[in-house]
Amino acid sequence: MSVCLDSWAVLSWLDGEEPALSRVNRVLATRPVISWINLIEVYYRVERDHGRDDADEVLKSLRASLQAELPGTVRMIDAARLKARAPIALADCFAAVTAAAHGLTLLTGDPELIDLVDPPCAVEDLRVS
């Protein structure tokens, strides 16, 4: 494992959006980490836009390619503490604290995470090459 992905990274990759597509493709062989919170965010977005069958297929494929982690109590408290100090989505908090727990860089294009003051992990902006 070399990096952590958030839902923004995965959704942009699924949509074929560059430069996220190329960057995520380069790290897939390392089985990047993703929080189950972010994976479920991808699932509901795919189901809403393309239907349940597609969402089930995408989830099956992602589970084979990524290292999905179900957050435990410590990670949930870390996410809550980040949410208490930062005006960002709770799922974004889980992405950041998951990356931090592993000492990994978080790949995202989400402005809330990119602009976060004093992030708990390194953040790479997938909107730029």
N, C-alpha and C positions, 0 to 999 in steps of 0.2 A: 504494500500500500504506500502510495506516495503523496496523495492529496485527498482532500475531502470535497465533495460536491454538495451544492444546495439544489433546491428545486429549480431555481432559475437556470442553472447550468444544464440540468437534465432536460428541461423543457426546450431550451434553445437548441440543444443538441438534437433532440427529437424532431424539431422543426427545421433542422438543417441550416440554422443561422450562423453565419461566419462573423467573427473569428472563433466563436465558441465551439462550433462543430469540429474544426481542426484540432483545437486544444484538447477537448474532451476525448476525441479519437486517439490522440497520442498517449493519454493516461489510462485508457481502458484496460490495457494488458496488465496493469498493476493492481487491478481490483480496487478502485478508489472507495473510500468510506463514505457512507451517507447515513444520516439519521433516518429511522423509520418515520419520524414526523415529516421529514421532507419527501420521503418516498410516497407516503400517503397523500401528500399535497399534489405530487405528480399524478397519482392515480385518479384523484377526483377531478383534476383538470382534464385529463384525457377522457374520462367517462363523460364529463359534461360536454366536451366538444366532439367526441367521436363514438360514444356509446360504451356500454359495459364490456362487451366482448373485446374491443380494442384495448380497453384499460386493463383487462385481465391478461392479455397477451403482452402488453408493455411491461406490466409488473413481473410477469414470469421471466421475461428477457432481462430486465434490470436486476432481478435477484440473482441471476446467473453471472452477471457482469460486475456487480458492485458488492461491496461488503456492507450490508445494511445492519445497523445497530439499533436495538431497542434501548431507549434510555432508561437507566436505573434511577434510583432516588437521588444520588449525588448529582448526576447530570441534569435531572429535572430542577433541582435547587439551583444549580449553576445557571441554567436557562432563566429561571425566575429572577435571579439576582441581576442578570444582564438586562432583562426586560424592565426591572425596577429603575435602572439608571439610564436606559436608552429608549427613545421613542421608535422602536422597530417592531415588526411583527414577531409573534412568539415563535413561529417556525424558523425565522431567521436566527433567533436566539439559539435554538437547538442546533442549527447548522454551525454556528460560530463556536459554541461550547464543545461540540463533537470534534471539530477540527482541533481546538485547543487541547482537549483531553489526550489527543494522539500526537501533539506537537506538529500538526500538518498545516499546510496552506489551504485555505478555503478558496475554491474556484467559484466565482459568481459574477454576475453582471448587475446584481441588485443594488441600486443606489443607496438603499438604507444600510447595507453592509459595507459598501465601498466608502461611504462617507462617515461611518461610525467612528466617533472619537474614542481613542484608546481601546481598539478591538482586542479581544482575548487571544486572537490568532492572527497570523499573516493572512492577507486577503489579496487575491489576484483578480484584476478586472478583466472579465472575458469579453467586454465590449470593444477592447482595443487589441491590436495585434502586438 
